Amino acid sequence: MKQVDELTVKIFADGADRGSMLEMSRQSFIKGLTTNPSLMRQANVKNYKKFAQELLSEIKDKSISFEVFSDDFDVMEKQALEIASWGDNAYVKIPVTNTKQETCYSMVERLASQGVKLNVTALMTLDQVRRVTESLDPLVPSYISVFAGRIADTGRDPLPVMFNAVEIMKRNPASELIWASTRELYNIFQADQVGCHIITVTNNLINKMHLFGHDLDEFSLETVKMFYGDALAAGYEI
């Protein structure tokens, strides 16, 4: 099994707790950070702009992706330009459609032509990957986030989708594929195997990375001890 420093895929920390994001940004194996409105709401972030700008003032050497939150493309485009102005390492997350399932491709093309670094997000089909790849500027750095974990939630194998997405995106060398909505640590190795450039990993999963290569007999014993200890602590009787 490869060690973390032997992986080709880059690990991005996904979260919205300011303290945790700053801590993760200091880890050498974390190559970037992402967040979204849902995570920010869960973290009780009240002021979106202040939260983002404070992070960007302290994290300057790694990209951070912040998402627009309008459902209107004209407003979304203005928000994107505003977010992009906050820092050179700020990437703007654009959903692949709005809630009416109207596609973002034209807007992505306009923004990319202005040099905005984009993270087009919530993709789940190869047609979406093709259309977004065609819309991005081949000279402007960008990310395409395919939600492999959510694809797996539907009972489908995400590996063929991710493999083919890598192939499609070769026509745009400035774009990097993100394996998003990671469900388990093994996904990191799967993403690496199919040639994914980046995988987003939540803090709770990152905190389990010490288990990489852990002896399975020892892990089995630790599990038995956990069950035994919890039963004793609960005072169960039969």
Backbone hydrogen bonds in HBPLUS format (Angstrom, degrees):
<---DONOR---> <-ACCEPTOR-->    atom                        ^
c    i                          cat <-CA-CA->   ^        H-A-AA   ^      H-
h    n   atom  resd res      DA  || num        DHA   H-A  angle D-A-AA Bond
n    s   type  num  typ     dist DA aas  dist angle  dist       angle   num
A0006-GLU N   A0003-GLN O   2.90 MM   3  5.28 157.3  1.95 114.0 121.4     1
A0007-LEU N   A0004-VAL O   3.19 MM   3  5.52 164.7  2.22 111.5 116.2     2
A0010-LYS N   A0197-HIS O   2.86 MM 187  6.13 171.2  1.86 137.7 140.0     3
A0199-ILE N   A0010-LYS O   2.85 MM 189  6.26 147.1  1.96 168.0 171.3     4
A0031-LYS N   A0011-ILE O   2.88 MM  20  5.85 160.9  1.92 158.9 164.2     5
A0012-PHE N   A0199-ILE O   2.88 MM 187  6.04 171.1  1.89 154.4 155.7     6
A0201-VAL N   A0012-PHE O   2.78 MM 189  6.09 160.3  1.82 169.8 176.0     7
A0013-ALA N   A0032-GLY O   2.97 MM  19  6.47 147.7  2.08 155.4 148.7     8
A0034-THR N   A0013-ALA O   2.90 MM  21  6.29 154.2  1.97 157.5 159.4     9
A0014-ASP N   A0201-VAL O   2.91 MM 187  5.42 157.4  1.96 129.3 129.7    10
A0015-GLY N   A0034-THR O   3.09 MM  19  6.57 159.7  2.13 162.7 161.1    11
A0021-MET N   A0017-ASP O   2.84 MM   4  6.04 158.3  1.89 161.3 168.7    12
A0022-LEU N   A0018-ARG O   2.96 MM   4  6.20 158.5  2.01 153.6 158.7    13
A0023-GLU N   A0019-GLY O   2.96 MM   4  6.18 156.8  2.02 145.6 152.6    14
A0024-MET N   A0020-SER O   2.82 MM   4  6.01 162.4  1.85 150.4 155.1    15
A0025-SER N   A0021-MET O   2.92 MM   4  6.05 148.9  2.02 141.2 149.9    16
A0026-ARG N   A0023-GLU O   3.16 MM   3  5.45 145.5  2.28 103.1 112.8    17
A0027-GLN N   A0024-MET O   3.01 MM   3  5.30 160.1  2.05 110.8 117.3    18
A0030-ILE N   A0027-GLN O   3.14 MM   3  5.48 155.0  2.21 109.1 116.8    19
A0033-LEU N   A0063-SER O   2.83 MM  30  6.19 158.2  1.87 156.5 163.9    20
A0065-SER N   A0033-LEU O   3.02 MM  32  6.50 147.5  2.12 137.1 146.1    21
A0035-THR N   A0065-SER O   3.23 MM  30  6.21 137.8  2.42 150.9 159.0    22
A0040-MET N   A0036-ASN O   2.96 MM   4  6.19 159.0  2.00 156.8 163.8    23
A0041-ARG N   A0037-PRO O   2.89 MM   4  6.03 150.6  1.98 143.9 151.0    24
A0042-GLN N   A0038-SER O   3.05 MM   4  6.31 158.8  2.09 147.2 152.8    25
A0043-ALA N   A0039-LEU O   2.97 MM   4  6.20 140.9  2.12 141.1 151.9    26
A0045-VAL N   A0040-MET O   2.92 MM   5  5.32 173.7  1.93 159.7 157.8    27
A0044-ASN N   A0041-ARG O   2.97 MM   3  4.95 157.7  2.02 104.6 110.1    28
A0051-PHE N   A0047-ASN O   2.97 MM   4  6.05 165.2  1.99 156.0 160.6    29
A0052-ALA N   A0048-TYR O   3.01 MM   4  6.25 164.6  2.04 153.3 157.2    30
A0053-GLN N   A0049-LYS O   2.89 MM   4  6.02 170.4  1.90 156.6 159.6    31
A0054-GLU N   A0050-LYS O   2.95 MM   4  5.98 156.5  2.00 149.1 155.0    32
A0055-LEU N   A0051-PHE O   3.23 MM   4  6.42 157.5  2.28 143.7 149.4    33
A0056-LEU N   A0052-ALA O   2.97 MM   4  6.24 163.8  2.00 152.9 157.5    34
A0057-SER N   A0053-GLN O   2.95 MM   4  6.06 135.6  2.15 138.2 149.4    35
A0058-GLU N   A0055-LEU O   3.04 MM   3  5.33 142.7  2.18 104.3 115.0    36
A0059-ILE N   A0055-LEU O   2.75 MM   4  5.90 147.8  1.85 156.0 167.0    37
A0064-ILE N   A0089-ASN O   2.96 MM  25  6.30 156.0  2.02 160.0 162.7    38
A0091-TYR N   A0064-ILE O   2.92 MM  27  5.98 170.1  1.93 143.1 145.8    39
A0066-PHE N   A0091-TYR O   2.96 MM  25  6.36 157.1  2.02 171.3 166.8    40
A0093-LYS N   A0066-PHE O   2.77 MM  27  5.59 172.0  1.77 132.7 135.4    41
A0068-VAL N   A0093-LYS O   3.14 MM  25  6.25 163.3  2.17 163.2 158.0    42
A0076-MET N   A0072-ASP O   2.78 MM   4  5.92 159.2  1.82 155.4 162.7    43
A0077-GLU N   A0073-PHE O   2.88 MM   4  5.95 150.7  1.97 141.3 147.5    44
A0078-LYS N   A0074-ASP O   3.24 MM   4  6.54 153.5  2.31 141.0 147.3    45
A0079-GLN N   A0075-VAL O   2.90 MM   4  6.21 159.8  1.94 154.5 160.4    46
A0080-ALA N   A0076-MET O   2.89 MM   4  6.13 151.8  1.97 145.0 153.1    47
A0081-LEU N   A0077-GLU O   3.08 MM   4  6.36 158.0  2.13 148.0 152.4    48
A0082-GLU N   A0078-LYS O   3.04 MM   4  6.27 152.7  2.11 145.8 153.5    49
A0083-ILE N   A0079-GLN O   2.89 MM   4  6.16 168.0  1.90 157.0 159.2    50
A0084-ALA N   A0080-ALA O   2.95 MM   4  6.11 161.5  1.99 149.0 154.5    51
A0085-SER N   A0081-LEU O   3.21 MM   4  6.32 133.8  2.44 133.7 144.1    52
A0085-SER N   A0082-GLU O   3.08 MM   3  5.25 133.7  2.30  99.8 112.5    53
A0086-TRP N   A0083-ILE O   3.06 MM   3  5.47 160.7  2.10 112.8 118.9    54
A0090-ALA N   A0087-GLY O   3.10 MM   3  5.20 163.1  2.13 109.2 111.5    55
A0092-VAL N   A0117-LYS O   2.89 MM  25  6.31 164.5  1.91 152.4 154.3    56
A0119-ASN N   A0092-VAL O   2.74 MM  27  5.60 153.4  1.81 140.4 134.6    57
A0094-ILE N   A0119-ASN O   2.99 MM  25  6.17 145.9  2.11 126.8 135.7    58
A0121-THR N   A0094-ILE O   2.82 MM  27  5.86 158.8  1.86 139.7 146.7    59
A0096-VAL N   A0121-THR O   2.98 MM  25  5.84 144.3  2.11 167.9 163.7    60
A0104-CYS N   A0096-VAL O   3.07 MM   8  5.46 147.5  2.18 143.8 139.3    61
A0098-ASN N   A0102-GLU O   3.03 MM   4  5.60 143.8  2.17 142.7 152.9    62
A0101-GLN N   A0098-ASN O   2.99 MM   3  5.28 158.6  2.04 117.7 120.4    63
A0108-VAL N   A0104-CYS O   2.90 MM   4  6.06 160.7  1.94 161.0 167.3    64
A0109-GLU N   A0105-TYR O   2.99 MM   4  6.22 156.5  2.05 148.4 154.2    65
A0110-ARG N   A0106-SER O   3.07 MM   4  6.39 154.9  2.13 146.3 152.6    66
A0111-LEU N   A0107-MET O   2.92 MM   4  6.16 168.5  1.93 157.9 160.5    67
A0112-ALA N   A0108-VAL O   2.86 MM   4  5.93 165.7  1.88 152.1 156.7    68
A0113-SER N   A0109-GLU O   3.04 MM   4  6.09 149.4  2.13 139.7 147.7    69
A0114-GLN N   A0111-LEU O   3.00 MM   3  5.20 144.1  2.13 102.3 113.3    70
A0116-VAL N   A0111-LEU O   3.16 MM   5  5.53 161.2  2.20 148.6 143.0    71
A0115-GLY N   A0112-ALA O   2.96 MM   3  5.08 160.9  2.00 109.1 113.0    72
A0143-TYR N   A0118-LEU O   2.79 MM  25  6.19 155.7  1.85 149.0 157.3    73
A0120-VAL N   A0143-TYR O   3.00 MM  23  6.31 145.6  2.12 158.6 148.1    74
A0145-SER N   A0120-VAL O   2.82 MM  25  6.05 173.8  1.82 165.0 167.2    75
A0123-LEU N   A0145-SER O   3.21 MM  22  6.21 156.8  2.27 169.5 162.5    76
A0147-PHE N   A0123-LEU O   2.89 MM  24  6.06 161.0  1.93 169.1 167.8    77
A0129-VAL N   A0125-THR O   3.19 MM   4  6.56 152.5  2.26 139.9 147.6    78
A0130-ARG N   A0126-LEU O   2.91 MM   4  6.18 159.2  1.96 150.0 154.5    79
A0131-ARG N   A0127-ASP O   3.01 MM   4  6.22 167.6  2.02 152.3 155.3    80
A0132-VAL N   A0128-GLN O   2.94 MM   4  6.06 164.0  1.96 153.1 157.5    81
A0133-THR N   A0129-VAL O   2.93 MM   4  5.97 164.6  1.95 149.3 154.2    82
A0134-GLU N   A0130-ARG O   3.01 MM   4  6.20 155.6  2.07 148.9 155.0    83
A0135-SER N   A0131-ARG O   3.13 MM   4  6.29 135.3  2.34 135.5 147.1    84
A0135-SER N   A0132-VAL O   2.96 MM   3  4.99 127.2  2.24  97.3 112.2    85
A0136-LEU N   A0132-VAL O   3.09 MM   4  6.32 137.6  2.28 154.2 164.4    86
A0140-VAL N   A0137-ASP O   3.14 MM   3  5.41 164.3  2.16 113.9 118.7    87
A0142-SER N   A0174-ALA O   3.17 MM  32  6.33 150.7  2.26 141.3 137.5    88
A0176-GLU N   A0142-SER O   2.89 MM  34  6.31 146.2  2.01 140.5 150.2    89
A0144-ILE N   A0176-GLU O   2.91 MM  32  6.24 150.4  2.00 157.7 160.1    90
A0178-ILE N   A0144-ILE O   2.81 MM  34  5.85 171.0  1.82 149.7 148.2    91
A0146-VAL N   A0178-ILE O   3.02 MM  32  6.12 160.4  2.06 163.4 162.4    92
A0148-ALA N   A0146-VAL O   2.87 MM   2  5.73 129.4  2.13 111.9  96.3    93
A0180-ALA N   A0146-VAL O   2.93 MM  34  5.67 170.7  1.94 151.8 149.1    94
A0151-ILE N   A0147-PHE O   3.03 MM   4  6.39 149.5  2.12 149.8 159.4    95
A0152-ALA N   A0148-ALA O   2.95 MM   4  6.26 157.8  2.00 150.2 155.6    96
A0149-GLY N   A0180-ALA O   3.33 MM  31  6.65 174.4  2.33 153.1 154.8    97
A0153-ASP N   A0149-GLY O   2.99 MM   4  6.27 137.3  2.18 135.6 147.8    98
A0154-THR N   A0151-ILE O   3.09 MM   3  5.53 149.6  2.19 107.5 116.2    99
A0155-GLY N   A0152-ALA O   2.97 MM   3  5.28 164.6  2.00 115.9 119.1   100
A0162-MET N   A0158-PRO O   2.94 MM   4  6.18 162.9  1.97 161.5 166.6   101
A0163-PHE N   A0159-LEU O   2.88 MM   4  6.03 163.2  1.91 157.6 162.2   102
A0164-ASN N   A0160-PRO O   3.01 MM   4  6.09 165.8  2.03 145.6 149.5   103
A0165-ALA N   A0161-VAL O   2.87 MM   4  6.01 145.6  1.99 142.9 153.4   104
A0166-VAL N   A0162-MET O   3.04 MM   4  6.28 152.5  2.12 145.9 151.6   105
A0167-GLU N   A0163-PHE O   3.27 MM   4  6.64 154.2  2.34 142.3 148.7   106
A0168-ILE N   A0164-ASN O   2.92 MM   4  6.20 160.9  1.95 152.0 156.7   107
A0169-MET N   A0165-ALA O   2.99 MM   4  6.12 160.8  2.03 150.7 155.4   108
A0170-LYS N   A0167-GLU O   3.27 MM   3  5.44 158.6  2.31 104.4 110.8   109
A0171-ARG N   A0168-ILE O   3.47 MM   3  6.46 174.4  2.47 121.7 123.0   110
A0172-ASN N   A0169-MET O   2.96 MM   3  5.43 162.5  1.99 113.8 119.5   111
A0175-SER N   A0172-ASN O   3.03 MM   3  5.75 167.3  2.05 126.5 130.7   112
A0198-ILE N   A0177-LEU O   3.01 MM  21  6.14 150.4  2.10 166.4 162.9   113
A0179-TRP N   A0198-ILE O   2.83 MM  19  6.21 159.4  1.87 142.8 147.2   114
A0200-THR N   A0179-TRP O   3.13 MM  21  6.44 159.4  2.17 153.7 156.7   115
A0187-ASN N   A0184-GLU O   3.01 MM   3  5.66 150.7  2.10 115.3 123.4   116
A0188-ILE N   A0185-LEU O   2.93 MM   3  5.64 151.5  2.01 119.1 126.2   117
A0189-PHE N   A0186-TYR O   3.04 MM   3  5.39 122.1  2.39 105.5 118.3   118
A0190-GLN N   A0186-TYR O   3.05 MM   4  6.43 154.5  2.12 148.9 157.0   119
A0191-ALA N   A0187-ASN O   2.78 MM   4  5.94 163.0  1.81 151.1 155.1   120
A0192-ASP N   A0188-ILE O   3.05 MM   4  6.23 152.6  2.13 139.6 147.2   121
A0193-GLN N   A0189-PHE O   2.94 MM   4  6.11 153.7  2.01 144.2 151.0   122
A0194-VAL N   A0190-GLN O   3.11 MM   4  6.40 151.4  2.20 151.9 157.9   123
A0196-CYS N   A0191-ALA O   2.94 MM   5  5.12 147.3  2.05 164.7 159.4   124
A0195-GLY N   A0192-ASP O   3.26 MM   3  5.29 153.4  2.33 100.4 108.2   125
A0205-LEU N   A0202-THR O   3.09 MM   3  5.49 130.4  2.35 106.0 118.3   126
A0206-ILE N   A0202-THR O   2.96 MM   4  6.29 162.4  2.00 154.4 160.2   127
A0207-ASN N   A0203-ASN O   2.90 MM   4  6.06 152.8  1.98 151.3 157.3   128
A0208-LYS N   A0205-LEU O   2.89 MM   3  5.21 156.7  1.94 109.8 117.6   129
A0209-MET N   A0206-ILE O   3.07 MM   3  5.33 166.3  2.09 114.3 117.0   130
A0211-LEU N   A0208-LYS O   2.96 MM   3  5.85 167.3  1.98 126.1 129.9   131
A0212-PHE N   A0209-MET O   3.15 MM   3  5.62 170.0  2.16 114.0 117.2   132
A0214-HIS N   A0211-LEU O   2.87 MM   3  5.08 158.6  1.92 140.1 135.6   133
A0219-PHE N   A0215-ASP O   2.90 MM   4  6.14 150.5  1.99 145.0 154.5   134
A0220-SER N   A0216-LEU O   2.87 MM   4  5.98 149.8  1.96 139.9 147.5   135
A0221-LEU N   A0217-ASP O   3.06 MM   4  6.36 158.0  2.11 145.6 150.7   136
A0222-GLU N   A0218-GLU O   2.93 MM   4  6.21 159.1  1.97 149.4 155.1   137
A0223-THR N   A0219-PHE O   3.01 MM   4  6.22 148.1  2.12 142.7 150.9   138
A0224-VAL N   A0220-SER O   3.02 MM   4  6.35 157.0  2.07 150.5 156.3   139
A0225-LYS N   A0221-LEU O   2.93 MM   4  6.19 162.2  1.96 153.7 158.6   140
A0226-MET N   A0222-GLU O   2.97 MM   4  6.17 145.0  2.10 138.3 147.9   141
A0227-PHE N   A0223-THR O   3.03 MM   4  6.38 164.0  2.06 154.2 156.5   142
A0228-TYR N   A0224-VAL O   2.95 MM   4  6.18 165.6  1.97 153.4 157.8   143
A0229-GLY N   A0225-LYS O   2.84 MM   4  5.91 164.1  1.86 147.8 152.6   144
A0230-ASP N   A0226-MET O   2.93 MM   4  6.09 159.5  1.97 151.7 157.2   145
A0231-ALA N   A0227-PHE O   3.00 MM   4  6.19 155.1  2.06 147.1 153.7   146
A0232-LEU N   A0228-TYR O   3.04 MM   4  6.30 158.6  2.09 150.4 155.9   147
A0233-ALA N   A0229-GLY O   2.91 MM   4  6.09 162.8  1.94 147.8 153.1   148
A0234-ALA N   A0230-ASP O   2.95 MM   4  6.06 143.4  2.09 140.6 149.9   149
A0236-TYR N   A0231-ALA O   3.36 MM   5  5.85 161.6  2.40 161.5 162.6   150
A0235-GLY N   A0232-LEU O   3.00 MM   3  5.09 143.2  2.14  99.6 110.9   151
